[in-house]
Amino acid sequence: MKTRKMMIILMLFALVLGGCSSPELNEGEDRVLRMAKSVDPDGLDPQRSVAESTFEITSTLYDTLLEVQEDGSLLPGIAESYGLSEDGLSLVFVIKEGLRFHNDKILDAEAVKNSFLRLKEEESPRAKDYLNFTRINVLSQWEIEFVLGEPQAEVLTLFAYPWAAIVEASAENLRSKPIGSGAYKLSEWIPQQHISLESFDGSYRD
């Protein structure tokens, strides 16, 4: 559990700001990091965007089943474990238990299914990347199966991309009111001025 509230304020200015380092703080005080940003994100819904400016922020608001490491390898994110069948047509994930979204709803296999069904909708710019996923089956509260139409090379990377973030699919207007399970949650967004993110104590990264 974090000992103090963490705030990130992303300053959306075209010019790089000077003196951006955080001041020294006493225990219990808020900690603020100011970062220069040249463009405003086109929204905070990773499943409806292709903009890097969006993903730079949403990567802190949402989690993915798998995560890419600096060396290119994949490690579990919110997945406890995963396995691909010998024929390459069935991929099963076991979800970490006890996870919740920023609105306190449970993040379980059903929530993961709903998130991927939303990702496959026509409004998603990346929907075509997931056309080979013919079925998504909830096996138990914490187990989910993705059934493929045919074996697909590098299929695991599809679960680590920023647009494969697990969103709270029933939430309204994720573009401006993002609900994920990431280490940070939205505190305030004033377009063309700043975005404030507050640490989320329910993150599995604590």
N, C-alpha and C positions, 0 to 999 in steps of 0.2 A: 504494500500500500504506500502510495506516495505520502511524504511527510508535509508537503505544502502544495497549494494549488499552482499549477503550471499554466501560464497563458502564452500563447503565441499570437503576435499581431503582425500580419503580413501587410506591409505598407505598399500600396499599389501606385507607385510613382514611376515615371519614365526614367528619372535620373537616379543614380545610385546615391543613397543617403550616406552622409558621413557620420561617424560616431555611432555605429549600430550595435556596439557591444552592450551587454546587459550590465547594469550597475551592480555593485556588491550588495547583497541582501542579508538581512538577519533571518534566522530561523522563524518560520511562520508567515513571512511576508510573501506577497505574490512575486513570481519571477516572470519577467517579460523579456521576450526576444523580438527585436524589430528587424525585419528583413525587407530589402528593396525588391519590388516586383515591377516589371515593365508593362504588364498587361493584366486586365481584370479577367478572371475565369469566365467562361461562357455559361457557367452554372456549376452546381456541386453534386450533380447526379452522374456518376461515372458510367452508367449504362446508356446514357443518352448523349455522350460527348466523345469527340475525338481529339480534343485540345489538350496539349501538354500542360498548359497553364491550369487546367482543371485537375488533371491527374496529380500534379505536384501537391495539391492541397487535399484531394480526396484520398490519397494514399495514407493520410494520417487519420481520416475520419472513418474509413472502412477497412475491413479485413478480407483476405482471400483464403481459399482452402489451402493453397500452396503458395510458397514465396520463393522468388529467385534470389540466390545469393550472388555475391560479387564475382565468384568464379563460374557462374552460370548454372550451378547445381540447384536442385529444388529441395526444399525442406517443408515440412508441414507448417501451415499457418494455423487456422482454426481447426484443421483436421488433426485428429490424434494419430491416425494412421490411414493408409490407403493401399489398395492392391488391384492390379490389372490381371484379368483372366488370361490363360494361356492362348486363347484364340483372339485376344485383343478386342473383344466385343463387350466386355463388362468391366466397369471400373467402380469399385466400392470404396467409399470414404466413411471412416468413423469420426464423428464430430466430437470435439472436446466438450465435456459436460459442464454445465453451470454457466455457460456464456449467455449474456443478455445484450440487447440493443440499447442505444442511448435512451430510448423511451421505456426501458425496463421490460420489454417483451422478450420472451425466451427465444434464443437463437438455437434451434435444433434442426433436425433433418428436414422437417416440413418447411421451416423458414428458408433453408438452403434451396429446396426444390422451388418454392415460390419465387425466389430471387432469380434462379436460372430460367424459369419460365418467362419471367419479365424480360430477361436479357435476350430471349429468343423472339420477342415480339417484333413486329414490323418497324416500330418506332426506333428500335435499337440499331445504331450504325454498324454494329458488329454481329448482328443476328446471323448473317450468312456463315460466319465462322463456326457456328454451332448447329448447322443443319444436319450434321451426321449424328447428333444426339437424338435418337429416335424415341427414347422413353427415359423418364426419370422416375425411379421407384423409391419410395420411402420404405425401408426394410424394418426399421424400428425407430424409436424417438431419436436415436443418435447415429443411425446408419442410413446411408443413401446410396443408391446405385444409378449410374449413368450407363445406358445401353446404347451402343454405337451400331450404325447400319453396316459399317465395314471397318476393319482395322485402320487406324490412323496414326501415322508417325508423329512423334512429338505431341501426342494428345494431352499429356500432363501439363504442358506449358499453357494450355487454354484455361487452366484453373488458377494461373498465377498472374495473368495480365490485369492491369488496373481496372479495366472495364468488366472483369469477372468478379468484382467486389460483391460481397454479400450485403444486399440492402434490405431494409425492412419494407417488403414489397407492398404492404397495405398502407404505408404512410403516404400522405398527400404532399405533392409539390416538393419532391426531393431536390429539385433544382435549387431552391432557395432555403429549404428546411431539411437538410440531410439527416438521415437516421441510419447510422451504421453501428458497428461495435468496436471501432478503432480506438487507439490510445487517446484520441482527442475528439471532442464534440464541438459543434458550432456554438459560439457565444453571441457573436454579432457579425453581420456583414453589411457594410455601407458601401455600395458599388462606387468604384473609382476612388475610394478612400482607404478602407482597411477591412480585413477579415480577422476576427478574434476567435481563437480556438482555446478551449478550456480542457484541461486534462480530464480523462474519464477514468474514475477509480475502478470501474468494472472490467477494464481491459485485461485480457489474459497475459498481457506483457508486463503487468505490475510485478 
